[in-house]
Amino acid sequence: MNRETRIGIGLVALLGAVTYGLLLIGSIGEPREELQRLTVGQVLAQDSPADLYGDRELRIVGWYASLDADCVEPPGSPAATVPWLELHCPLRVLMPAQPSEDVTQAVLEEHGLRLSAPNGQPFPSRSEPTGPNLRLEQLVYVGHFADEAAADCAADLREFCRNTFVVSDYDGLVR
């Protein structure tokens, strides 16, 4: 083996050692908060997500579903001081598993994490005017619980408003 070959092998080994060292140092500690994600199941396992997570920004992964024209408000209309947070319709939820095409409002409300936004913008557009609006992939929603507007909700809806996930953005899970 000549001198140039030995130098080349040494440089490749040194490059491998430097790469290994950088990977080792980079993996020490907790991942950055913006990379940590919760699943819908983890959030729904809590009695009151607003009490546990407060108003800190979270990333929640789940299956999006919404009902617009097929959604029915429960009896006894809310005061609608904060309509985007108090009203049940349009119903937007994150589910722990992909819902079926014939999913009902009752199933979405019982097993889903309710989503809302003050401007209604950060949600996927509808492909059909009626029926559930479902996605073929999991989505990551960015937002928070315990929105300050929940204090303006009607007294009997205040806890409902506090535990609604207020969305600021969403993205697909796979990039």
C-alpha atoms as one frame of an Amber mdcrd trajectory, in Angstrom:
protein
   0.000   0.000   0.000   1.495   3.317  -1.048   1.631   6.529   0.941  -1.289
   8.277  -0.876  -3.621   5.323  -0.233  -2.810   5.374   3.477  -3.424   9.131
   3.659  -6.757   8.705   1.813  -7.887   5.904   4.136  -6.836   8.011   7.144
  -8.828  11.022   5.903 -11.953   8.903   5.324 -11.603   7.402   8.825 -11.101
  10.893  10.307 -14.183  12.176   8.473 -16.204   9.234   9.848 -14.972   9.915
  13.388 -15.852  13.633  13.129 -19.325  12.779  11.771 -19.895  10.248  14.569
 -18.788  12.825  17.161 -21.149  15.488  15.802 -24.070  13.048  15.796 -23.254
  11.975  19.347 -23.029  15.544  20.652 -26.203  16.560  18.774 -28.244  13.771
  20.341 -27.511  14.830  23.929 -30.470  16.393  25.728 -34.145  16.776  24.902
 -35.314  17.430  21.354 -36.218  21.017  20.562 -39.746  21.858  21.704 -40.891
  22.700  18.176 -40.090  19.115  17.158 -42.052  17.448  19.969 -45.510  16.242
  18.982 -48.447  14.908  20.958 -50.979  12.461  19.602 -54.721  13.008  19.888
 -54.891   9.944  22.141 -52.386  11.467  24.577 -54.356  14.713  24.765 -57.772
  13.051  25.093 -56.482  10.837  27.919 -56.401  13.982  30.106 -59.531  15.204
  31.894 -58.842  18.839  31.096 -56.132  19.568  28.511 -56.398  23.281  29.341
 -55.358  22.599  32.950 -52.465  20.345  31.937 -51.028  22.276  28.980 -52.242
  25.801  29.717 -51.849  28.184  26.814 -48.423  26.997  25.637 -47.994  26.208
  21.956 -48.427  22.522  21.112 -48.172  20.333  18.029 -50.859  17.650  17.914
 -50.937  14.837  15.345 -54.204  13.289  14.261 -56.757  12.597  11.531 -58.744
  15.697  10.546 -62.509  15.546  10.047 -65.092  18.294   9.712 -68.841  18.686
   9.263 -70.287  21.901   7.876 -73.741  21.636   6.278 -74.493  18.364   8.113
 -73.602  19.776  11.536 -76.445  20.505  13.985 -76.098  22.872  16.944 -77.236
  21.385  20.277 -80.500  22.726  21.732 -80.301  25.997  23.609 -78.162  28.352
  21.563 -75.081  29.802  23.249 -74.748  33.467  24.021 -72.322  33.681  21.073
 -70.175  36.327  22.714 -67.233  34.538  21.106 -69.003  32.645  18.276 -65.878
  31.083  16.782 -65.177  29.427  20.129 -68.677  28.801  21.539 -70.538  27.392
  18.546 -70.386  23.684  17.754 -70.814  24.173  13.986 -68.957  23.958  11.748
 -67.539  21.001  13.643 -63.793  20.487  13.193 -61.998  17.739  15.088 -58.788
  15.740  15.208 -59.370  12.023  15.622 -56.964   9.396  17.026 -57.728   7.117
  14.030 -59.001   7.642  10.486 -62.810   7.993  10.680 -65.030   6.211   8.176
 -66.846   7.996   5.355 -70.190   7.633   7.160 -68.999   9.001  10.513 -71.638
  10.872  12.505 -71.504  14.142  14.389 -72.013  12.275  17.670 -68.973  10.045
  17.035 -66.807  13.023  16.067 -67.827  14.946  19.190 -67.334  11.962  21.496
 -63.986  10.687  20.189 -62.433  13.797  18.661 -60.456  16.779  19.872 -62.413
  19.919  18.964 -60.567  22.520  16.875 -61.350  26.182  16.317 -59.691  29.352
  15.057 -60.682  33.024  15.361 -60.511  33.563  11.603 -61.440  30.031  10.471
 -58.536  30.003   8.014 -56.063  27.324   9.136 -58.201  24.365   8.069 -58.141
  22.223   4.916 -60.608  23.222   2.226 -63.624  21.017   1.545 -63.678  18.663
  -1.396 -67.452  17.988  -1.158 -70.162  20.402   0.055 -71.821  17.834   2.349
 -70.738  14.912   4.471 -67.545  14.637   6.498 -64.453  16.351   5.158 -61.761
  13.705   5.683 -58.050  13.622   4.809 -56.039  10.639   3.629 -53.106  11.509
   5.869 -52.476  12.558   9.427 -51.990  16.269   9.956 -49.982  18.190  12.545
 -51.907  21.094  14.062 -50.117  23.921  15.878 -52.045  25.856  18.508 -52.977
  26.031  22.173 -55.672  25.393  24.770 -56.951  27.917  27.339 -57.281  30.765
  24.858 -57.758  34.136  26.536 -61.067  34.535  24.630 -62.474  31.617  26.684
 -62.969  34.055  29.575 -65.583  35.832  27.421 -67.563  32.633  26.723 -70.928
  32.116  28.411 -70.462  30.781  31.958 -71.887  27.335  31.144 -69.579  27.051
  28.087 -66.377  28.383  29.637 -64.837  24.934  30.267 -65.881  23.821  26.759
 -64.118  26.908  25.329 -60.984  26.436  27.460 -60.575  22.818  26.278 -60.985
  23.656  22.590 -57.681  23.543  20.698 -57.248  26.960  19.065 -55.344  26.402
  15.833 -52.805  28.789  14.340 -51.421  26.516  11.583 -51.335  22.956  10.257
 -49.107  20.833   8.070 -48.904  17.302   6.710 -47.046  14.773   8.832 -44.748
  13.609   6.045 -42.482  16.141   4.365
